[in-house]
Amino acid sequence: MAAAKKGKTQAEQDAIDHDILFMKSMLTDRTATFSGVNKVLARSIKKRQERQIREKVRQNQDTCDYEENVVADNYSPISTDEDNNTDEFITAEPKRKHRSKVKEGVSIFVPHDILKSKELVSCSKGGPHKDVISTATKQLLMDWKCEENVVGMIFDTAPSNTGQKAGACVSLQKELGRALFWFACRRHVGEVILSACWDCLKVEGSSGPTIMLFKRFKNHFSKLVGYNDKNKYYYPTMPGVFEERQQEMANFFRKSLSKPFARGDYKELVELCLLFVTKGSEPVKFTMVRPGALHKARWMAKLLYTLKIVLLSVMIQEQFPRAEIATETQISKLELFAVFTVEVYAP
């Protein structure tokens, strides 16, 4: 303190002494502590401790499994002297009870009739996929003795089947040595047409597996007020479709609803189409189903989302900010796609 008082006046030195006495009077025997708790650090420590405990339990379990499956099998008792009844132990090769199995081969589709036959066609791994399918199909036809009677092929529109150079259909024709009629699956052909229509409209430029327009609609659907009120729906006009044609489509959808459906989304599509054609008069008991799973490969989901967005477009524009779910341009393009779905695809 002498250094602090050096060069000071008497009054300044007295002030320093008073400050020192004041600070000494504030000292107590209590230990200083922090009242706050670092919650982030506490959570990190807790997670690390839990992770260490799980790791320790896993290591103990692995040790027990090793002792049970390997160590216990290292020694096997055998009797070498029946007279003396003595057991000797010899070291054996460690045995493992669980071994990974590697399956080789290519899965192919065969008709159900083949299950009634004792002979099955096996295809070894190797060679292009098209060759496996065409070779197996030809072998089946030869086993059934009908290769000369085949005039056509029924298949889906996967590239492995319809490829112009490496497709299974082309390879099968080469195997049989003649041309065959191509009967592509009607449902898959419809998906090809829908895909071309969707790409032509350019509703969204996203290249990911999820259509963001539909994802936003799914997230905001529960916030819509009155989505089950059919009187508030928007029913666009169908250009070029006369009243007689609309009545024919309505009769077709009514007849379809009178029959059982294998899938619930098929029935939902028919109900939405009937609602679209009759301008909300049918079906009488209608409930807008909450949007479900969505993926670019799910064409049925894409149709359902499109019809729902078009029907609820007025509510969407009234209850949400502009472009919150979809822009006006996107809604107009979806309206064209919905008309195409109801008029061309669904019937």
C-alpha positions as CSV (number, residue, x, y, z in Angstrom):
1,M,0.0,0.0,0.0
2,A,3.0,2.2,0.5
3,A,3.5,2.3,-3.3
4,A,-0.1,3.4,-3.7
5,K,0.3,6.3,-1.2
6,K,3.6,7.5,-2.7
7,G,3.3,11.0,-4.1
8,K,-0.2,11.5,-2.7
9,T,-1.4,14.3,-0.5
10,Q,-2.5,13.6,3.1
11,A,-6.2,13.7,2.1
12,E,-5.7,11.2,-0.7
13,Q,-3.7,8.9,1.7
14,D,-6.5,9.1,4.3
15,A,-9.1,8.2,1.5
16,I,-7.0,5.1,0.6
17,D,-6.9,4.1,4.3
18,H,-10.7,4.5,4.6
19,D,-11.2,2.3,1.4
20,I,-8.9,-0.4,2.9
21,L,-10.9,-0.4,6.1
22,F,-14.2,-0.6,4.3
23,M,-13.1,-3.6,2.2
24,K,-11.8,-5.4,5.3
25,S,-15.2,-4.9,7.0
26,M,-17.0,-6.5,4.1
27,L,-15.0,-9.8,4.4
28,T,-16.9,-12.7,6.0
29,D,-16.3,-16.4,6.6
30,R,-18.8,-17.5,3.9
31,T,-17.5,-19.2,0.8
32,A,-18.5,-17.6,-2.5
33,T,-20.6,-19.8,-4.9
34,F,-22.3,-19.4,-8.3
35,S,-26.1,-19.6,-8.2
36,G,-26.6,-20.3,-12.0
37,V,-26.5,-23.8,-13.6
38,N,-25.2,-24.4,-17.1
39,K,-28.1,-26.5,-18.5
40,V,-26.4,-27.1,-21.8
41,L,-23.3,-28.5,-20.1
42,A,-25.4,-30.5,-17.8
43,R,-27.3,-32.2,-20.7
44,S,-24.1,-32.9,-22.5
45,I,-22.6,-34.5,-19.4
46,K,-25.8,-36.6,-18.8
47,K,-25.8,-37.8,-22.5
48,R,-22.1,-38.7,-22.3
49,Q,-22.7,-40.7,-19.1
50,E,-25.7,-42.5,-20.6
51,R,-23.7,-43.3,-23.7
52,Q,-20.8,-44.7,-21.6
53,I,-23.3,-46.9,-19.6
54,R,-24.8,-48.3,-22.8
55,E,-21.4,-49.0,-24.2
56,K,-20.4,-50.8,-21.1
57,V,-23.5,-52.9,-21.1
58,R,-23.0,-53.8,-24.7
59,Q,-19.4,-54.8,-24.1
60,N,-20.5,-57.0,-21.1
61,Q,-23.2,-58.6,-23.3
62,D,-20.6,-59.3,-26.1
63,T,-18.3,-60.9,-23.5
64,C,-21.1,-63.1,-22.2
65,D,-22.1,-64.2,-25.7
66,Y,-18.5,-65.0,-26.6
67,E,-18.0,-67.1,-23.5
68,E,-21.3,-68.9,-24.2
69,N,-20.8,-69.5,-27.9
70,V,-17.0,-70.0,-28.2
71,V,-15.3,-70.7,-25.0
72,A,-17.8,-73.2,-23.9
73,D,-17.4,-75.1,-27.1
74,N,-13.6,-75.1,-27.0
75,Y,-13.5,-78.2,-24.7
76,S,-15.7,-81.2,-25.3
77,P,-15.6,-84.2,-22.9
78,I,-14.9,-87.7,-24.4
79,S,-14.5,-91.0,-22.7
80,T,-11.2,-92.7,-23.6
81,D,-11.1,-95.4,-21.0
82,E,-14.4,-97.1,-20.2
83,D,-12.8,-99.3,-17.4
84,N,-11.4,-96.4,-15.5
85,N,-14.4,-94.1,-16.3
86,T,-12.1,-91.1,-16.7
87,D,-13.0,-88.1,-18.9
88,E,-10.3,-86.4,-20.9
89,F,-10.8,-83.0,-22.6
90,I,-9.4,-82.1,-25.9
91,T,-9.3,-78.7,-27.5
92,A,-11.7,-78.4,-30.4
93,E,-12.1,-75.8,-33.1
94,P,-14.1,-72.8,-31.8
95,K,-17.7,-73.1,-33.0
96,R,-20.0,-70.2,-33.7
97,K,-23.7,-70.6,-33.4
98,H,-24.6,-67.7,-35.6
99,R,-23.2,-67.5,-39.1
100,S,-24.1,-65.0,-41.7
101,K,-25.6,-66.5,-44.8
102,V,-24.9,-65.0,-48.2
103,K,-27.7,-65.5,-50.7
104,E,-26.9,-65.3,-54.4
105,G,-29.2,-65.1,-57.4
106,V,-31.7,-62.9,-59.0
107,S,-35.4,-62.7,-58.0
108,I,-37.8,-63.2,-60.8
109,F,-41.6,-63.3,-61.1
110,V,-43.1,-66.6,-62.1
111,P,-46.8,-67.5,-62.4
112,H,-48.5,-69.2,-59.5
113,D,-48.9,-72.5,-61.6
114,I,-45.2,-73.2,-61.2
115,L,-45.8,-73.9,-57.5
116,K,-47.8,-77.0,-58.5
117,S,-44.8,-78.4,-60.3
118,K,-41.9,-80.2,-58.6
119,E,-39.4,-78.7,-61.0
120,L,-38.3,-75.1,-60.3
121,V,-36.3,-72.9,-62.5
122,S,-33.1,-71.6,-60.8
123,C,-31.0,-68.8,-62.2
124,S,-27.4,-68.5,-61.1
125,K,-25.8,-65.2,-60.4
126,G,-24.1,-63.7,-63.5
127,G,-25.1,-62.2,-66.7
128,P,-27.4,-59.2,-67.4
129,H,-30.8,-59.0,-65.7
130,K,-32.6,-59.1,-69.1
131,D,-30.9,-62.4,-70.0
132,V,-31.9,-64.0,-66.7
133,I,-35.6,-63.0,-67.2
134,S,-35.8,-64.0,-70.8
135,T,-33.9,-67.3,-70.3
136,A,-36.1,-68.3,-67.3
137,T,-39.3,-67.4,-69.2
138,K,-38.3,-69.4,-72.2
139,Q,-37.4,-72.4,-70.0
140,L,-40.8,-72.2,-68.3
141,L,-42.5,-72.2,-71.7
142,M,-40.5,-75.2,-72.8
143,D,-41.3,-77.1,-69.7
144,W,-45.0,-76.4,-70.3
145,K,-44.6,-77.2,-74.0
146,C,-46.3,-74.1,-75.2
147,E,-43.5,-72.0,-76.5
148,E,-45.0,-72.2,-80.1
149,N,-48.4,-71.0,-78.9
150,V,-47.3,-67.7,-77.3
151,V,-48.3,-64.7,-79.3
152,G,-48.0,-61.8,-76.8
153,M,-46.4,-60.6,-73.6
154,I,-48.0,-58.8,-70.6
155,F,-45.6,-56.7,-68.5
156,D,-45.2,-53.5,-66.6
157,T,-43.4,-50.5,-68.0
158,A,-40.2,-50.8,-66.0
159,P,-37.1,-50.0,-68.1
160,S,-35.7,-53.5,-67.4
161,N,-38.7,-54.8,-69.5
162,T,-39.3,-52.1,-72.1
163,G,-35.7,-51.2,-73.0
164,Q,-35.2,-51.0,-76.7
165,K,-31.8,-52.6,-76.6
166,A,-31.4,-54.3,-73.2
167,G,-35.1,-54.9,-72.2
168,A,-36.4,-58.3,-71.2
169,C,-39.1,-58.2,-73.9
170,V,-36.6,-57.7,-76.7
171,S,-34.4,-60.5,-75.4
172,L,-37.4,-62.9,-75.1
173,Q,-38.3,-62.2,-78.7
174,K,-34.7,-63.0,-79.7
175,E,-34.8,-66.2,-77.6
176,L,-38.1,-67.3,-79.3
177,G,-36.9,-66.2,-82.7
178,R,-40.0,-64.2,-83.6
179,A,-41.9,-61.0,-82.8
180,L,-44.6,-60.9,-80.2
181,F,-47.5,-58.6,-79.3
182,W,-46.7,-56.2,-76.5
183,F,-49.5,-55.8,-73.9
184,A,-48.2,-53.3,-71.3
185,C,-50.1,-53.1,-68.0
186,R,-52.9,-50.6,-68.4
187,R,-52.2,-49.1,-65.0
188,H,-48.6,-48.6,-65.7
189,V,-49.3,-47.1,-69.1
190,G,-51.6,-44.6,-67.4
191,E,-48.8,-43.7,-65.1
192,V,-46.5,-43.0,-68.1
193,I,-49.2,-40.7,-69.5
194,L,-49.7,-38.9,-66.2
195,S,-45.9,-38.5,-65.9
196,A,-45.7,-36.9,-69.3
197,C,-48.7,-34.6,-68.5
198,W,-47.1,-33.5,-65.2
199,D,-43.7,-32.8,-66.8
200,C,-45.4,-30.8,-69.5
201,L,-47.2,-28.6,-67.1
202,K,-44.0,-27.9,-65.0
203,V,-45.9,-27.4,-61.8
204,E,-42.7,-27.5,-59.7
205,G,-39.1,-27.5,-60.6
206,S,-38.0,-29.6,-57.7
207,S,-35.7,-32.6,-58.5
208,G,-35.9,-34.2,-55.1
209,P,-38.1,-37.2,-54.1
210,T,-40.7,-34.9,-52.4
211,I,-42.9,-32.4,-54.1
212,M,-42.6,-29.3,-51.8
213,L,-46.0,-28.0,-52.9
214,F,-47.8,-31.1,-51.6
215,K,-45.6,-31.2,-48.5
216,R,-46.7,-27.6,-47.6
217,F,-50.3,-28.5,-48.2
218,K,-50.0,-31.5,-45.9
219,N,-48.4,-29.4,-43.1
220,H,-51.1,-26.7,-43.3
221,F,-54.1,-29.0,-43.9
222,S,-55.1,-29.2,-40.2
223,K,-55.2,-25.4,-40.0
224,L,-57.8,-25.1,-42.7
225,V,-61.2,-24.0,-41.4
226,G,-64.2,-25.8,-42.9
227,Y,-62.4,-28.2,-45.2
228,N,-65.4,-30.6,-45.0
229,D,-67.9,-28.0,-46.2
230,K,-68.6,-28.9,-49.8
231,N,-70.4,-25.7,-50.5
232,K,-67.1,-23.8,-50.1
233,Y,-65.2,-25.9,-52.6
234,Y,-64.1,-24.7,-55.9
235,Y,-65.4,-26.7,-58.9
236,P,-63.6,-25.7,-62.1
237,T,-65.2,-26.0,-65.4
238,M,-64.3,-28.8,-67.8
239,P,-63.7,-27.3,-71.2
240,G,-64.9,-29.3,-74.1
241,V,-67.0,-31.7,-71.9
242,F,-70.7,-31.6,-72.6
243,E,-73.4,-32.3,-70.1
244,E,-74.0,-35.8,-71.5
245,R,-70.4,-36.7,-71.1
246,Q,-70.3,-35.5,-67.6
247,Q,-73.4,-37.6,-66.8
248,E,-71.7,-40.6,-68.3
249,M,-68.6,-40.1,-66.1
250,A,-70.8,-39.6,-63.0
251,N,-72.7,-42.8,-63.7
252,F,-69.4,-44.6,-64.1
253,F,-68.1,-43.3,-60.8
254,R,-71.4,-44.2,-59.1
255,K,-71.2,-47.7,-60.4
256,S,-67.6,-48.0,-59.3
257,L,-68.5,-47.0,-55.8
258,S,-71.1,-49.7,-55.5
259,K,-68.3,-52.3,-55.8
260,P,-65.7,-53.2,-53.2
261,F,-62.3,-51.7,-53.5
262,A,-59.0,-53.5,-52.9
263,R,-57.4,-50.3,-51.6
264,G,-58.7,-47.3,-49.8
265,D,-56.9,-44.7,-51.9
266,Y,-58.7,-46.1,-55.1
267,K,-62.1,-45.5,-53.4
268,E,-61.0,-42.0,-52.3
269,L,-60.0,-41.1,-55.9
270,V,-63.4,-42.2,-57.2
271,E,-65.2,-40.2,-54.6
272,L,-63.2,-37.1,-55.4
273,C,-63.8,-37.5,-59.1
274,L,-67.5,-37.9,-58.5
275,L,-67.5,-34.8,-56.3
276,F,-65.6,-33.0,-59.1
277,V,-68.0,-34.0,-61.8
278,T,-71.3,-33.4,-59.9
279,K,-70.2,-30.1,-58.5
280,G,-70.5,-31.2,-54.9
281,S,-73.9,-32.9,-55.1
282,E,-72.5,-36.4,-54.7
283,P,-71.4,-38.3,-52.7
284,V,-73.9,-37.1,-50.1
285,K,-71.8,-38.3,-47.1
286,F,-68.3,-37.0,-48.0
287,T,-65.4,-36.4,-45.7
288,M,-62.1,-34.9,-46.9
289,V,-59.4,-37.4,-45.8
290,R,-56.2,-36.0,-44.4
291,P,-53.3,-36.1,-46.9
292,G,-51.2,-39.2,-46.4
293,A,-47.9,-40.6,-47.6
294,L,-46.2,-38.7,-50.4
295,H,-43.5,-39.5,-52.9
296,K,-42.8,-38.9,-56.5
297,A,-43.2,-42.6,-57.2
298,R,-46.7,-42.6,-55.6
299,W,-48.9,-41.5,-58.6
300,M,-52.1,-42.2,-56.7
301,A,-51.1,-39.9,-53.9
302,K,-50.2,-37.2,-56.5
303,L,-53.7,-37.4,-58.0
304,L,-55.3,-37.2,-54.5
305,Y,-53.2,-34.2,-53.5
306,T,-54.0,-32.4,-56.8
307,L,-57.7,-32.8,-56.5
308,K,-57.8,-31.8,-52.9
309,I,-55.7,-28.6,-53.5
310,V,-58.0,-27.6,-56.4
311,L,-61.2,-28.2,-54.5
312,L,-59.8,-26.3,-51.5
313,S,-58.0,-23.6,-53.5
314,V,-60.5,-20.8,-52.5
315,M,-60.1,-21.6,-48.8
316,I,-56.3,-21.7,-49.2
317,Q,-56.2,-18.2,-50.8
318,E,-58.6,-16.8,-48.2
319,Q,-57.1,-18.3,-45.0
320,F,-53.3,-18.2,-45.8
321,P,-50.9,-15.5,-47.0
322,R,-50.2,-15.4,-50.7
323,A,-47.9,-18.2,-51.9
324,E,-47.9,-19.8,-48.4
325,I,-48.9,-23.1,-49.9
326,A,-49.1,-22.5,-53.7
327,T,-48.9,-19.6,-56.1
328,E,-51.7,-18.7,-58.4
329,T,-49.8,-20.1,-61.4
330,Q,-49.3,-23.4,-59.6
331,I,-53.0,-23.7,-58.7
332,S,-54.0,-22.9,-62.3
333,K,-51.7,-25.7,-63.6
334,L,-53.0,-28.1,-60.9
335,E,-56.5,-27.3,-62.2
336,L,-55.6,-28.4,-65.7
337,F,-54.0,-31.6,-64.3
338,A,-57.1,-32.3,-62.2
339,V,-59.4,-31.9,-65.2
340,F,-57.1,-34.3,-67.2
341,T,-57.2,-36.8,-64.3
342,V,-61.0,-36.8,-64.0
343,E,-61.8,-36.8,-67.7
344,V,-59.0,-39.0,-69.1
345,Y,-57.2,-41.1,-66.4
346,A,-59.8,-42.1,-63.9
347,P,-62.5,-43.4,-66.2
